Amino acid sequence: MTYLKFDKNLMTNLEESLTREVLRTNRKGAYHNTTVVGCNTRKYHGLLVMPIPSLGEDNYVMLSSFDETVIQHKAEFNLGLHKYEGKHFSPNGHKYVREYTSETIPRTMYRVGGVILSKEKTFCSFENRIMIKYTLDEAHSATTLRFRPFLAFRNARQLTYENNGVDHSYTEIENGIRTRMYPGYPELFMQFSQKATFVYDPHWYHGIDYPKEQERGYVHHEDLYVPGYFEVAIEKGESVYFSAGDEPVDTARLGEIYRTEVESRTPRDSFFNSLKNSVQQFYFRPNETDAYLLAGYPWFKVRARDLFVSLPGSTLSIQDPVRFEKIMHTAMPAVRAFMETGTQDAVITEIDRPDIMLWAIWAIQQYAQYTGLEQARTLYADFVGEMIEYLLAQKHPDMQVQENGLLYADGRDRAITWMNSTINGKPVVQRSGYIVEFNALWYNALCFYRELREGLPHEEADRVIKAVEQSFPEIFVNGYNYLFDSVSSAGVDWSVRPNMIIAVALPYSPLTRMQKRSVLDYVTKELLIPKGLRSLSPKSEGYHPYYIGPPYDRDMAYHQGAAWPWLLGFYLEAYLRVFGKGGVSFVERMMISMEEEMSLHCIGTISELFDGNPPFTGRGAISFAMSVSAILRVVELLKKYNAD
């Protein structure tokens, strides 16, 4: 039985199939993203979307789509699908789909009369290249395949329209052509594994519509350029391979290259393997030495907080400590440069946020639990010590250690926490002063540092630990026995928010067992949904559960009611810490809900956030590193508890 399989009924129902997306990446920042029926519904969608550093930091849509037509006895059956303005779809190729599977690679089965054609796609690792394999499984007469490439050559954040600046020229190369719409872009090489006839027939297709952009309040239609079409004769039982990339390929090797790529994939035949496959797509290696984690697809780059929060789940939870070390080895100089000179890293953004070092120490702590303390001490004790000393010496520009041992950060005019949505440059959620997860992470970091010191005294660090043990509950625990989200000279935030759960989930907590239980109960009653933790209780003022509409509406809901899967990971870890093995059955039930996501939204992965109210629809980035890595950590925790 195939784990990720969609039948004809779902595929031909556009209300269902257009909500499901597929994503493949190459670990160098490029990707392929569309819906399961091949109809692009976002401006970010495309067969080949890739970074072009010479043009800017964004990704660029090169090849938007590739329409196939089956020709028999001069009758043409177009398998493509595009949405135009209104509710008009053309050419309605989805009606020929009989099955879609995505266990190892995406595979679509079409039936056109007596013709059965399969289409499989893979995205080459570390190359900007999409490959498609067409196999004619059944045919009773001579068959020809026609292919129309829809070209965009534009920034993935923008749209394009018919213009006079297009370079219509092309050059014939081995079994294909190369072309470039505009100066400054790389050439696009489109080639087949066998002789293909290219017919130059340039046209603009006008008014292609992207409903996901309309939902988000953006301009949502564009024009795409088709330079002509390819024709290839195909016989029953034969496979034809197509390649589109920014470099030419030896067409005689296309079959071999394709098979090698497929064999290297993790089959998505279980919940764990789907998560593993998904999390590996966030790996980003722009060169031979540096390694990163992208925050998510299709629009996020490398962000410091996301990197450190995601790092343990993205590596250790799939038994890959070597990759942890490579990514940490790349990140350490960036953190050190900021501590020494205040320099912002060119790749890892937001490294100046006050909690970045605290999350880096937490990630190293997870590594120590995986490999053993001695290994972590050898590799990272100096680095942890440098960050602790930096913070104790009051060197961070946005955060200071107070006499009571707690960290005090200024977030009045700048979003400094993960709740970072802004309107007109001002934080939607103003979190300033004593911030609950900052101080929970601070206490945990100091205690872990004490472990790394092998019991050797550090007068200031030991003093701060004792001070925090007393001041944390005094500052944060309120009369209702949950934790204030932030406390400052301007007052306290009584809103019930999920950040307090981190204080329960961490290996070292300044809370008593009874306080942990009370916090857990409050979060369960007011914030827990099947897909994550709400960013604000429905009982609190300003609750916005639905992350829909134009940018202003979405910014208001981003951290005012939308639910986040990455916090569910900390919640379930906290649940196991409080209830031990007695909490395993509850956590397993919660994982069933998350497993449902494997066949929804972007299949085989987990989105950035969900609406806080039913039906808990996935929103935001379709594949989010913090979400996937958090759930992977929970899956691994369950294995350990069940083994014990």
DRENRO-20880 format. One line per field, with one value per residue (C-alpha): residue number from 1; z, x, y. Coordinates in steps of 0.001 Angstrom, whole numbers, plus 500000, padded with zeros to 6 digits. Layout:
<nodes>
nr [NUM, ...]
Z [Z, ...]
X [X, ...]
Y [Y, ...]
</nodes>
This chain:
<nodes>
nr [1, 2, 3, 4, 5, 6, 7, 8, 9, 10, 11, 12, 13, 14, 15, 16, 17, 18, 19, 20, 21, 22, 23, 24, 25, 26, 27, 28, 29, 30, 31, 32, 33, 34, 35, 36, 37, 38, 39, 40, 41, 42, 43, 44, 45, 46, 47, 48, 49, 50, 51, 52, 53, 54, 55, 56, 57, 58, 59, 60, 61, 62, 63, 64, 65, 66, 67, 68, 69, 70, 71, 72, 73, 74, 75, 76, 77, 78, 79, 80, 81, 82, 83, 84, 85, 86, 87, 88, 89, 90, 91, 92, 93, 94, 95, 96, 97, 98, 99, 100, 101, 102, 103, 104, 105, 106, 107, 108, 109, 110, 111, 112, 113, 114, 115, 116, 117, 118, 119, 120, 121, 122, 123, 124, 125, 126, 127, 128, 129, 130, 131, 132, 133, 134, 135, 136, 137, 138, 139, 140, 141, 142, 143, 144, 145, 146, 147, 148, 149, 150, 151, 152, 153, 154, 155, 156, 157, 158, 159, 160, 161, 162, 163, 164, 165, 166, 167, 168, 169, 170, 171, 172, 173, 174, 175, 176, 177, 178, 179, 180, 181, 182, 183, 184, 185, 186, 187, 188, 189, 190, 191, 192, 193, 194, 195, 196, 197, 198, 199, 200, 201, 202, 203, 204, 205, 206, 207, 208, 209, 210, 211, 212, 213, 214, 215, 216, 217, 218, 219, 220, 221, 222, 223, 224, 225, 226, 227, 228, 229, 230, 231, 232, 233, 234, 235, 236, 237, 238, 239, 240, 241, 242, 243, 244, 245, 246, 247, 248, 249, 250, 251, 252, 253, 254, 255, 256, 257, 258, 259, 260, 261, 262, 263, 264, 265, 266, 267, 268, 269, 270, 271, 272, 273, 274, 275, 276, 277, 278, 279, 280, 281, 282, 283, 284, 285, 286, 287, 288, 289, 290, 291, 292, 293, 294, 295, 296, 297, 298, 299, 300, 301, 302, 303, 304, 305, 306, 307, 308, 309, 310, 311, 312, 313, 314, 315, 316, 317, 318, 319, 320, 321, 322, 323, 324, 325, 326, 327, 328, 329, 330, 331, 332, 333, 334, 335, 336, 337, 338, 339, 340, 341, 342, 343, 344, 345, 346, 347, 348, 349, 350, 351, 352, 353, 354, 355, 356, 357, 358, 359, 360, 361, 362, 363, 364, 365, 366, 367, 368, 369, 370, 371, 372, 373, 374, 375, 376, 377, 378, 379, 380, 381, 382, 383, 384, 385, 386, 387, 388, 389, 390, 391, 392, 393, 394, 395, 396, 397, 398, 399, 400, 401, 402, 403, 404, 405, 406, 407, 408, 409, 410, 411, 412, 413, 414, 415, 416, 417, 418, 419, 420, 421, 422, 423, 424, 425, 426, 427, 428, 429, 430, 431, 432, 433, 434, 435, 436, 437, 438, 439, 440, 441, 442, 443, 444, 445, 446, 447, 448, 449, 450, 451, 452, 453, 454, 455, 456, 457, 458, 459, 460, 461, 462, 463, 464, 465, 466, 467, 468, 469, 470, 471, 472, 473, 474, 475, 476, 477, 478, 479, 480, 481, 482, 483, 484, 485, 486, 487, 488, 489, 490, 491, 492, 493, 494, 495, 496, 497, 498, 499, 500, 501, 502, 503, 504, 505, 506, 507, 508, 509, 510, 511, 512, 513, 514, 515, 516, 517, 518, 519, 520, 521, 522, 523, 524, 525, 526, 527, 528, 529, 530, 531, 532, 533, 534, 535, 536, 537, 538, 539, 540, 541, 542, 543, 544, 545, 546, 547, 548, 549, 550, 551, 552, 553, 554, 555, 556, 557, 558, 559, 560, 561, 562, 563, 564, 565, 566, 567, 568, 569, 570, 571, 572, 573, 574, 575, 576, 577, 578, 579, 580, 581, 582, 583, 584, 585, 586, 587, 588, 589, 590, 591, 592, 593, 594, 595, 596, 597, 598, 599, 600, 601, 602, 603, 604, 605, 606, 607, 608, 609, 610, 611, 612, 613, 614, 615, 616, 617, 618, 619, 620, 621, 622, 623, 624, 625, 626, 627, 628, 629, 630, 631, 632, 633, 634, 635, 636, 637, 638, 639, 640, 641, 642, 643, 644]
Z [500000, 499021, 501938, 499927, 497239, 495719, 493511, 490496, 492546, 494513, 491585, 489338, 492128, 491849, 495162, 496773, 494479, 494165, 497954, 497892, 496869, 496156, 496919, 495849, 496547, 495552, 498821, 497049, 497403, 494207, 494212, 492255, 493666, 492276, 493043, 492680, 489397, 488061, 488120, 489600, 492210, 493606, 492017, 493830, 491957, 489124, 487710, 488090, 490659, 491572, 493175, 490813, 493092, 490407, 490322, 494060, 497121, 495998, 493973, 490307, 488375, 485176, 483883, 485181, 483743, 480983, 479207, 477696, 474801, 473664, 469900, 468179, 464710, 464625, 467681, 470468, 474204, 476306, 479827, 481098, 483502, 484088, 485930, 484244, 485619, 487122, 487447, 484005, 483736, 480552, 479065, 481847, 481696, 485220, 483855, 482422, 485742, 487189, 490121, 491885, 494259, 496015, 498012, 496531, 493831, 492487, 489923, 487920, 485853, 482891, 480801, 477430, 475597, 475100, 476134, 479648, 480293, 483512, 484498, 487249, 488454, 490436, 491320, 491056, 494207, 494171, 490566, 489263, 487235, 487070, 485416, 484170, 483049, 480685, 480158, 477673, 479548, 477071, 473503, 470524, 467775, 466952, 469637, 469698, 472735, 472362, 475067, 475554, 478012, 479839, 480624, 483284, 483907, 486842, 490562, 492502, 494514, 491403, 488311, 484615, 481668, 477884, 476947, 474090, 475986, 475404, 473516, 471192, 469943, 470741, 469837, 468994, 471120, 471655, 471660, 472634, 472775, 474972, 475395, 477626, 477847, 479282, 479620, 482989, 483438, 482922, 479884, 480230, 478678, 477756, 476504, 475942, 476101, 472403, 469271, 469763, 467098, 468221, 466395, 466915, 467582, 470073, 472018, 475224, 477363, 479102, 482423, 484148, 487637, 491045, 493602, 496580, 495860, 495623, 499055, 500408, 499040, 496269, 492503, 491249, 487461, 484920, 481336, 480456, 477324, 475292, 472614, 470760, 471300, 471203, 469630, 470444, 469081, 471783, 471606, 474025, 476953, 476156, 478532, 477499, 479889, 479906, 481623, 482260, 483953, 483860, 482371, 479482, 480152, 478286, 477046, 476734, 480536, 481427, 482326, 484483, 486225, 486879, 488411, 490620, 491954, 492685, 494502, 496835, 498071, 501436, 500564, 502117, 503177, 506827, 509045, 510235, 506747, 505376, 508077, 507446, 503713, 504378, 506849, 504489, 501960, 504257, 504009, 502216, 500999, 498707, 498411, 499362, 502903, 504378, 505556, 506701, 507279, 505326, 507464, 505026, 501533, 499291, 500501, 503580, 503610, 506497, 509807, 512969, 515421, 513018, 512351, 516000, 517012, 514044, 514195, 516701, 515091, 511584, 512313, 515613, 515337, 512075, 513465, 511589, 514176, 511474, 509731, 513081, 513442, 509904, 510326, 513794, 512437, 509836, 512341, 515077, 513200, 512445, 516140, 517148, 514587, 516053, 519607, 518628, 516241, 515987, 512400, 510762, 508779, 505030, 505004, 508527, 509079, 512406, 514302, 516499, 518156, 521937, 522237, 519429, 521689, 524168, 521400, 520178, 523664, 523815, 520475, 521777, 524910, 522696, 520959, 524359, 525226, 521922, 521785, 525429, 527455, 526762, 522998, 523384, 525826, 523368, 520440, 521985, 525596, 524557, 522312, 525032, 527507, 525135, 524744, 528487, 529234, 526533, 528118, 531701, 530652, 529496, 525936, 524047, 522685, 523261, 526456, 529929, 533009, 535969, 539624, 540163, 537548, 534910, 531388, 530475, 526778, 524987, 522498, 522652, 519165, 517567, 517263, 519051, 519753, 517460, 517601, 515028, 512924, 512442, 511062, 509965, 511500, 514979, 516632, 516615, 519866, 521972, 524109, 526197, 529604, 531272, 528505, 529718, 527229, 527202, 530928, 530875, 528208, 530208, 533324, 531246, 529489, 532768, 534242, 531119, 531236, 534779, 533415, 530790, 533457, 535197, 538495, 538427, 540137, 538249, 540825, 538675, 536764, 539956, 541616, 538700, 538746, 542387, 541767, 538849, 540861, 543242, 540910, 537968, 539866, 541689, 538418, 536143, 538228, 538762, 541060, 538555, 538436, 534821, 533633, 532477, 528909, 529651, 532564, 532273, 534033, 531947, 533409, 532873, 529959, 531372, 527981, 527983, 525432, 524601, 525318, 528960, 527921, 527063, 530772, 531436, 528513, 529039, 530744, 533497, 534751, 537604, 538215, 540829, 539742, 540857, 538931, 535814, 536123, 536494, 533440, 531434, 532454, 531438, 528043, 527501, 528306, 526385, 523701, 522543, 519221, 517237, 515041, 517522, 520215, 519659, 519911, 522044, 524113, 522685, 526051, 525559, 523935, 520296, 519409, 515622, 514814, 511005, 509113, 505923, 503916, 502944, 504682, 507492, 508495, 508388, 510392, 513062, 513226, 512907, 516664, 517923, 517568, 514772, 516040, 515652, 515313, 516542, 519933, 519944, 520026, 523256, 524681, 524131, 525504, 528582, 528846, 528934, 531514, 533799, 533313, 532265, 530654, 531708, 529086, 526169, 524998, 524888, 522895, 520481, 519886, 519132, 516604, 514765, 514138, 512813, 510601, 508852, 507558, 505418, 502829, 503186, 502221, 501064, 501060, 503173, 505234, 507787, 507214, 509177, 511119, 511291, 511910, 515636, 515105, 513162, 510624, 511575, 507997, 507282, 506412, 505787, 504389, 503017, 504491, 507645, 509257, 512852, 512404, 510870, 513198, 516301, 515372, 514524, 518024, 519507, 517396, 518684, 522281, 521970, 520761, 523842, 526263, 524665, 524680, 528387]
X [500000, 501331, 501549, 500876, 498355, 495480, 492861, 490946, 488044, 490260, 492456, 489541, 487877, 489705, 488323, 490339, 493328, 494213, 494638, 497378, 500868, 504084, 507580, 511005, 514299, 517957, 519741, 521222, 518167, 516322, 513002, 510068, 506632, 503122, 499829, 499318, 497439, 500214, 498137, 500123, 498117, 500890, 503328, 506014, 505049, 507152, 508930, 512308, 512645, 516206, 518440, 520372, 522842, 523786, 520178, 519500, 518757, 515362, 514495, 513538, 510921, 512562, 510299, 506769, 505112, 505409, 502202, 502004, 499766, 499115, 498585, 497086, 495543, 495913, 493657, 495180, 494588, 496192, 497147, 497992, 495926, 495929, 493522, 492490, 490566, 487231, 486646, 487887, 490289, 491999, 492889, 491379, 494006, 493108, 490153, 492628, 494388, 493746, 496162, 498816, 501424, 504343, 506095, 509585, 508973, 505799, 504123, 500978, 499085, 497019, 494533, 493481, 491319, 493591, 496707, 498158, 500974, 502930, 504815, 507469, 509434, 512612, 514707, 518448, 520541, 522911, 521971, 519421, 517695, 514179, 513870, 510674, 510302, 507445, 506600, 504037, 502591, 499821, 498999, 497357, 498641, 501422, 501763, 503453, 503997, 503978, 505408, 504891, 507253, 505723, 508576, 508546, 512131, 511041, 511475, 509333, 507855, 506716, 504599, 505275, 503282, 503640, 506401, 508695, 511884, 511836, 514703, 512870, 516021, 517014, 519799, 519360, 521526, 521703, 518073, 516697, 517228, 518678, 517083, 517087, 514229, 516164, 519789, 521361, 519543, 521242, 520279, 517644, 518634, 515687, 516729, 515322, 516885, 516146, 515666, 513060, 511725, 511322, 508764, 509219, 505717, 505964, 502861, 501958, 499306, 497402, 495606, 496929, 495489, 496942, 494113, 496487, 497799, 494254, 493535, 496591, 495480, 498063, 497894, 497154, 497348, 500144, 501144, 503564, 505650, 505685, 508438, 507065, 506732, 508668, 507449, 508758, 507570, 507175, 506456, 504631, 506897, 509360, 510483, 511464, 513405, 513207, 515683, 515448, 518372, 520820, 523546, 523525, 523493, 524762, 521405, 522718, 523076, 519642, 518229, 521257, 521140, 517435, 517831, 520691, 518601, 515622, 517781, 519140, 515674, 514187, 510928, 507941, 506357, 505687, 505092, 508694, 510161, 507918, 509181, 512762, 512406, 510846, 513432, 516282, 514832, 515708, 519426, 521196, 524768, 525630, 529261, 531537, 532255, 529215, 526020, 522765, 519081, 516537, 513644, 510969, 509524, 508692, 509821, 512045, 515839, 518237, 517181, 519244, 516473, 514848, 518206, 519048, 515514, 515286, 518816, 518377, 515205, 516595, 519736, 519836, 516264, 517190, 520502, 522708, 525022, 527630, 525262, 524568, 528301, 528644, 525803, 526976, 530511, 529149, 527013, 529630, 531801, 528691, 527739, 531322, 531564, 528444, 529813, 533167, 532191, 528391, 528688, 525568, 526145, 525567, 523615, 522253, 519884, 518593, 521634, 521418, 518124, 518574, 517545, 519732, 522614, 520191, 518739, 522241, 523121, 519868, 520733, 524184, 522529, 520416, 523600, 525129, 522128, 522506, 526284, 527251, 528509, 532192, 531789, 529818, 532385, 535198, 533497, 531427, 532395, 534493, 531736, 529089, 531426, 531993, 528255, 527599, 530442, 529199, 525755, 527043, 529309, 526240, 527545, 524331, 522894, 519259, 519361, 520875, 521260, 519510, 520550, 517888, 519647, 516912, 517373, 515664, 515202, 513898, 511186, 509008, 509755, 511312, 510154, 512916, 511222, 509858, 506523, 507859, 504944, 504898, 502513, 503990, 507289, 505827, 505437, 501895, 502710, 504894, 507012, 509465, 511139, 511335, 510267, 509249, 510984, 514145, 514542, 513578, 516227, 518701, 518321, 518606, 521727, 523454, 522732, 523989, 527117, 527661, 527516, 530116, 532393, 532493, 531513, 534260, 533005, 532147, 531236, 529057, 527297, 526551, 525236, 522913, 521560, 520565, 519120, 516996, 515683, 514158, 513245, 511767, 508697, 508394, 508243, 506341, 504011, 500763, 497817, 496116, 499193, 500118, 503057, 503042, 504269, 506285, 506767, 508169, 508146, 505065, 503126, 502478, 500952, 498089, 497389, 497559, 500250, 502139, 505688, 505409, 505359, 509056, 509808, 508197, 509792, 513446, 515860, 516449, 513497, 513192, 509621, 508485, 506666, 503329, 503982, 504853, 501635, 499583, 501192, 500627, 496953, 496435, 498059, 496009, 492705, 493186, 495815, 496006, 494451, 495181, 497753, 499669, 499407, 497429, 499554, 496830, 493945, 490435, 489584, 492168, 491490, 492498, 492090, 492308, 492118, 492052, 495244, 493528, 492949, 495213, 498569, 497100, 494587, 497220, 499693, 497029, 496396, 500022, 500658, 497180, 495442, 497059, 498426, 502047, 503232, 506755, 505305, 503337, 506707, 507641, 504170, 504346, 507879, 506620, 503702, 506092, 508290, 505300, 503522, 506363, 505338, 501755, 501643, 502744, 499251, 498111, 501182, 500653, 497075, 498324, 500773, 497873, 496474, 499819, 500162, 496956, 498893, 501056, 498258, 497031, 498252, 501816, 501962, 504597, 505460, 504019, 503124, 504202, 500985, 497280, 494087, 493317, 489675, 488171, 488775, 492382, 493530, 497259, 498576, 501764, 504854, 503813, 506849, 508431, 511631, 510645, 507347, 508808, 511820, 509651, 507389, 510420, 511774, 508465, 508498, 511999, 510983, 508133, 510536, 512710, 509790, 508381, 511813, 512183]
Y [500000, 503436, 505871, 509042, 508152, 510136, 508542, 509783, 511142, 513505, 514502, 515465, 517460, 520784, 522034, 519233, 518808, 522510, 522735, 520084, 521068, 519222, 520529, 519274, 521065, 520702, 521751, 524779, 527012, 526032, 524215, 522809, 523618, 523268, 521515, 517780, 518386, 520634, 523833, 526713, 528624, 530870, 533271, 531245, 528069, 526719, 523703, 525417, 528210, 529087, 531709, 533987, 535830, 538338, 539577, 539716, 537617, 536304, 533230, 533470, 531510, 530300, 527527, 528044, 524934, 522364, 521357, 517864, 516883, 513302, 513013, 509971, 509875, 513687, 513992, 516100, 515598, 518339, 517211, 520706, 522791, 526550, 528788, 532011, 534983, 534082, 530343, 529435, 526497, 525418, 522989, 520800, 518066, 516972, 515015, 512486, 511862, 508419, 508355, 510402, 508965, 510590, 507903, 508222, 510819, 512486, 510210, 510958, 508384, 509649, 507703, 509086, 506566, 503567, 505491, 505160, 507617, 508019, 511165, 511164, 514173, 514624, 517656, 517069, 517435, 520433, 521260, 523725, 521040, 519573, 516163, 514523, 510932, 510056, 506382, 505146, 502182, 501414, 502471, 500759, 503039, 505489, 508155, 511548, 513763, 517542, 519804, 523545, 525307, 528281, 530673, 533404, 534598, 536781, 537324, 534828, 537729, 539586, 538934, 539437, 540707, 540771, 543182, 544092, 543373, 539612, 538046, 535639, 533973, 530412, 528021, 524381, 522093, 518341, 517099, 520493, 524244, 526932, 530334, 533412, 535880, 538838, 539971, 539211, 535918, 532573, 530566, 527862, 524532, 522278, 518844, 515350, 511912, 511394, 513414, 516145, 518464, 522076, 524207, 527942, 529335, 532219, 533252, 535035, 533370, 536163, 536365, 533247, 533490, 532564, 532193, 531857, 535345, 536653, 535148, 536981, 540329, 540603, 541105, 537625, 537313, 537464, 536637, 533847, 533409, 530182, 530209, 527182, 523466, 520209, 516977, 513502, 510154, 507513, 503798, 501518, 500598, 503399, 506156, 509674, 511914, 515713, 518049, 521790, 523513, 526379, 524170, 521690, 517965, 514912, 513625, 510065, 510058, 511419, 508000, 507193, 510592, 510174, 506703, 507869, 510730, 508471, 505903, 508593, 509614, 508636, 506834, 508580, 505305, 506216, 509235, 509288, 508868, 511606, 513968, 512853, 513422, 516814, 518025, 517130, 519560, 522468, 521681, 524505, 524146, 527057, 525940, 523050, 524265, 526021, 524316, 525929, 525289, 527309, 528500, 527330, 527265, 528903, 532346, 532085, 532188, 531403, 532978, 532589, 531680, 529231, 527613, 526911, 525900, 523519, 522144, 519252, 517902, 518327, 516330, 514442, 513147, 511437, 510138, 512597, 514246, 514934, 517330, 519012, 519597, 520954, 523432, 524484, 524849, 527281, 529205, 529620, 532184, 534236, 534384, 535153, 537952, 539537, 539257, 540732, 543523, 543601, 542375, 540967, 537775, 537869, 534581, 534026, 536925, 538321, 537083, 540173, 539132, 538818, 535150, 533777, 532746, 531175, 529000, 528134, 526874, 524893, 523252, 522279, 520896, 518628, 517510, 516690, 514547, 512711, 512145, 512436, 515357, 514703, 515010, 518241, 519564, 518894, 520609, 523376, 524179, 527177, 528509, 528162, 529850, 532773, 533370, 533146, 535552, 537928, 538098, 538299, 541171, 543154, 543426, 542677, 545951, 544934, 542889, 543265, 541064, 542675, 542436, 539784, 537629, 537963, 539244, 542507, 543260, 546339, 545418, 548503, 549758, 546706, 543097, 541188, 537844, 535150, 537012, 539423, 540675, 544435, 547057, 550367, 549278, 548716, 545306, 543964, 542154, 544421, 542096, 544059, 543893, 540499, 538080, 534649, 532313, 534466, 533953, 530292, 529734, 531846, 529715, 526537, 527863, 528738, 525324, 523566, 525726, 524491, 520931, 521727, 523238, 519837, 521406, 524033, 527205, 530357, 532936, 535191, 532423, 530489, 533658, 534351, 530785, 531143, 534589, 533377, 530432, 532946, 535827, 533883, 532620, 535937, 537868, 535497, 533306, 535210, 534675, 532383, 530111, 530657, 532772, 536363, 536601, 539722, 542099, 545614, 548944, 549766, 546838, 543156, 541263, 539199, 537608, 533836, 533027, 529830, 531012, 529952, 526274, 526509, 526982, 523591, 521745, 522704, 520273, 522850, 524880, 527399, 526192, 523679, 520527, 521997, 525195, 523191, 521229, 524401, 526024, 522866, 522793, 526422, 525885, 522735, 524428, 527663, 527208, 523596, 522570, 519388, 521167, 523313, 525956, 529121, 532242, 533851, 532527, 533013, 534588, 537322, 540656, 540912, 537229, 536711, 532995, 533042, 533815, 534971, 538120, 541009, 541650, 543790, 541123, 538404, 540472, 540917, 537154, 535976, 536010, 536868, 533521, 531533, 528200, 527087, 523456, 524222, 525146, 521899, 520159, 521937, 521370, 517604, 517485, 519346, 516914, 513966, 515698, 516232, 512895, 510599, 507340, 508033, 510789, 508617, 507615, 511251, 512299, 509423, 510591, 514091, 512633, 510995, 514468, 515669, 512606, 513645, 516649, 514372, 514219, 517807, 521277, 520490, 516718, 515005, 518064, 520542, 524162, 527202, 527733, 526880, 528783, 528844, 527836, 524892, 523516, 524389, 525025, 525117, 528588, 530523, 528844, 525474, 523700, 525139, 523873, 524659, 522798, 519649, 519456, 519932, 517033, 514883, 515521, 514372, 511193, 510425, 511196, 508714, 506054, 506577, 506511, 503373, 501731, 502531]
</nodes>
